[in-house]
């Protein structure tokens, strides 16, 4: 079952109306066509980076030996893999919407959370290419000795829970490198190959940015329960930053078209909305969402909880994602999509 906090809409979808061969004659493109070509190029670049990072994780995995490997005896290699993983994570968050709609099976195998996988079937072996797979399966192993206590508490309550661990035997280390990592590389290679001939759709590309703001709120909400996405590495704020960066890149591709249609006012307000989010994200040190107050309630947070760093982040993200809040990022982007005549996405 697909996890509930995946993007409800996508930055990308199939379209028979625009061929990607337009990229070869860019000087003749309309602003709308150029926007789609630019978005495709952005996604392609990040797919290439994602593949390179996944290959690096596999290459940097320690050679299997009788005792497997861990963060003490193989500190340098584990540090390299963690850096490779973060590279992959940023690239993935830049293109998550595209993968979710075009390659739903690959989206699951590469980015499903642990609880999503074991909700259908337990997985008692962490290192092969079956059951729990993808970036979070690898993350769970790499950070197995430093998983936050609230994350452990959440996962221990799941039916079919298996404690995270480093490879302890030569077979486990070999399977990590040759099965789990190979599966991730193969999935990304297949996705990258299949993406080449696809064309883009304006509704999904532009309104997908609007819908993706909902995931920002959900990622913040889930931090309180230990269900957040990059929970083992405590990297979810970095995920959110990357999501916003992808939104900005997509919007920038559409800016000339919006301005040509008389949307200069909306363009300025949208730029300001993205700047507000970036400023808040950059004001928080590190890659983790700020600590959630012990008394936090997403339905009725107290004024004191809202005054904490987490509360301030939550308030801003929720406000910018509110379509009814005048001047919010989603409110103004919806106005601009209507101005451009971009149709609504199917429900």
JOKAGI-V913824 format. One record per run of one state. SS is the DSSP state (helix for helix, strand for strand, loop for the rest). FROM is the first residue (numbers start at 0). TO is the last residue. If there is no record, write none. Layout:
# JOKAGI-V913824
SS,FROM,TO  SS,FROM,TO
This chain:
# JOKAGI-V913824
loop,0,18  helix,19,27  loop,28,29  helix,30,59  loop,60,73  helix,74,101  loop,102,102  helix,103,110  loop,111,112  helix,113,117  loop,118,133  helix,134,141  loop,142,147  helix,148,155  loop,156,168  helix,169,194  loop,195,200  helix,201,221  loop,222,234  helix,235,259  loop,260,262  helix,263,282  loop,283,301  helix,302,305  loop,306,307  helix,308,319  loop,320,327  helix,328,339  loop,340,346
